[in-house]
Amino acid sequence: MGLGLLGLFQLSIIGAVGLTAALVAGVVHVPASALGAIGLVLAWFVLGFAFYSGLFACAGATVSRQEELQNALLPLQLLVLGSFVIALQALEDPGSTLARVASFVPPTAPLAMPPRLVAGDAGPLEAAVSVALAVAGTAALVPVAARIYAGAILRIGARVRLREAWRAEERRA
């Protein structure tokens, strides 16, 4: 929770400083919608953080030593990197099929939907559906993440596989 609040604070500061510097310098015309764009990015950050924190908690719970953590987190880091690449593509062509599809898939939506909204390519209905899918994806992930976390966190020794963590919690119940 603390890291999420820190990230939200950092994004808010970066947005405020960037917007203020652009206005004071007068070298860039900042449209009135820039404040709304910053708000959209912050809202999608919260949705993305909620989704990814469940995934990272599962991956972190499956290791007992810090040295093993990078290997466990690599698939999730690749997912985040792939989402970022898709978001860059969405920034260049918000109307592309890839950008449209990615804006509805929970892992990629927090990075792909804001550029589409700011560019005016996605309407309020698409945004609402995307938010609903992101919230539903996170809500579905929470019990799964909790079960894996509970089944793996107290295990000592070799790295715990996801299947083993799932079954360990099943036996305790």
Residue pairs with C-beta under 8 A, 6 or more apart in sequence:
4 46
4 49
4 50
4 53
7 45
7 49
8 42
8 45
8 46
8 49
11 41
11 42
11 45
12 38
12 42
15 38
15 41
15 42
16 38
19 30
19 34
19 35
19 38
22 28
22 30
23 30
33 118
37 114
37 117
37 118
40 114
40 117
40 118
41 114
44 109
44 110
44 111
44 113
44 114
45 110
47 109
47 110
47 131
47 134
47 135
47 138
48 109
48 110
48 111
48 134
50 138
51 106
51 107
51 110
51 134
51 137
51 138
51 141
52 76
52 80
52 107
54 138
54 141
54 142
54 144
54 145
55 76
55 79
55 141
55 145
56 73
56 76
57 145
57 149
58 144
58 145
58 148
58 149
58 152
58 162
58 165
59 72
59 73
59 75
59 76
60 69
60 72
60 73
61 148
61 149
61 152
61 153
61 160
61 165
62 72
62 148
62 152
62 159
62 160
62 161
62 162
62 165
63 69
63 71
63 72
63 159
63 160
64 155
64 156
64 157
64 158
64 159
64 160
68 159
71 159
72 159
79 107
82 108
83 102
83 107
83 108
83 110
83 111
83 112
84 111
86 98
86 99
86 102
86 108
86 111
86 112
87 102
87 108
87 111
87 112
87 115
89 96
89 98
89 99
90 96
90 98
90 99
90 102
90 103
90 111
90 112
90 115
90 116
91 115
93 99
94 115
94 116
94 119
94 121
94 122
95 121
99 112
99 115
99 116
99 121
100 116
102 108
102 109
102 111
102 112
103 109
103 112
103 113
103 116
103 122
103 126
103 130
104 126
104 129
104 130
104 133
105 133
106 133
106 134
106 136
106 137
106 138
109 130
109 133
109 134
110 134
113 122
113 127
113 130
116 122
116 126
117 127
122 130
147 165
147 166
147 169
148 162
148 165
148 166
148 169
149 165
150 169
150 172
151 160
151 164
151 165
151 166
151 167
151 168
151 169
151 170
151 172
152 160
152 164
152 165
152 168
155 165
155 168
160 168
